[in-house]
Amino acid sequence: MSIVIEQPVEARLVAAAPRVPSIPATLHYDRRDPFAVRMTFPAPATLEGVEVCWTFSRELLAAGLKEAEGHGDVRVRPYGYDRTVLEFHAPEGTAVVHVRSSEVRRFLEATSELVPVGLEHLQLDLDHGLAELMRDAC
């Protein structure tokens, strides 16, 4: 069984500048980091011209489908019938993107099949992590 799920999504950037067409993005989940999801935007879609990746909790993404969630760098909320808004806050500014809620739901269902919600802790190798910390401390 695969340990990684990647799902392309169509993201629509909300900006004050002239209307930007949809940009490709990828939702990524790795059961070795079971509490987190990543959303990656390719270099051509960013102001800096480099790939940008945001990491945030799977729980935040799921909760944001139902109501506004998040108080930090990443915020998620429903918008209309089948849209979800993700806001990414950085010192350089804020990016706001819309994605289809159905795509987010499909991604979350796939992650739950790989690692059921509430059982994420079973994927963690605490002994290995502790050994790495102790090795670096000596």
N, C-alpha and C positions, 0 to 999 in steps of 0.2 A: 504494500500500500504506500502511496506517495506521502511524503511528509510536508509537501508544499502545495499550496493552491494559488494559482494566479488567474485573475479574471480581468480581461480588458473591459473598460467601461468608456462610455462617451461622456465627457465632461464639457459643460458649457460655461465658459468663463464669463462672469458678470463684471463689466467694467464701464467706466465713464467714457472711455475712448470709443471709437467706432466699433460697431458690433464685431466681435471676434467669433469666427466659426467654432464649431465644436472641436475640442482637442482630445486626443487619445490619452487615456490614463490607465493605470493598472492597479487593481487592488491585489494585495499579496498577503498570504498567511502562511506561517511556518510553524509547525507544531513544536519545534524546538524553542520557540518563543510564544507560548500558547495564549498569553493574555493580550498580545499585540497584533495589530494589522498595520500594513503600510499602504500608502497611496503614492504612486510614482508618476511624475509628469516628465515626458521626454524633453530633451534639450530644446528642440525647435519651439516648444510651447511655453518656454520660460523667458523672462526678461534678460537673464544673465547668459542664456544660451547653453546652459548645462542642465543635465538631468537633476530634478529635485524630488526628494523622497521625504514624506512626512510619516512619522510613526505615532500611533495613538492606540487607545485600547479598543478591543473588539466590543466591550461592553458599551463604550461611548457611541460607537457606530450603531449598535442595535437600539440603544435607548433613543438616539436622535431620530430614528424613523418615526417615533410616536410623539415626541415633544422636544422642545429646545433643550439641549444638553451641552455642557462644557463651559468652563470659565477661564481656560488658559489659552494656549496657542492654537488649539483646534476646537471648533464648536460645530455642532451638527443639529439640524432641525428639519422638520418636514416642511414642504412647500407645495401647496396645491394637491391635486389628486395623486400624481405619481412622480413627484420630484422630491429630492432631498438636497438640502443646501449644506455644503461644507465650507467653513471659513477657516483659513489658515493665516494666523497672525504672526508676523515676524518684524524685527526692527526696521526692515526695508519697506514694510507696508503690509496690507492685507489682501489676500486673494480669496475671492468668493466664487465657488463653482456649484453648478447644479448637476446632479446625476439622476438617472431614473431610479426611483425607489425599488422597482422590480429587480433591477440589476444588483442593487445592494442586498436585497432580501435573498436572491439566488446565491450570492457570494457567502452570506452569513449561514445559509442552510448548508452549503458545502463545508464551511469551516466547522459547523456543529457536527456533521457526520464524521469528520476527521477527529475532532476533539470536542466531545459534548460540553456544553456550558455547565460550569460547576465542577468539572473534572480536570480542569487545566493543570492543577497542581500535580497530578499524576504524571505529567509529561516532563516535569522538571527533574534534572539530575542534580540534586542538592549536594550529594557527596562529591561529585566532580567539581561543582562550583566552589565548595568549601576548600577542596584540595588546591584548586587554582589560587584562591585567596591566600591560603597558608603558604604556598610556594612563593608567592610574590612578597610575602611579609618577611621572609628569612633573608 
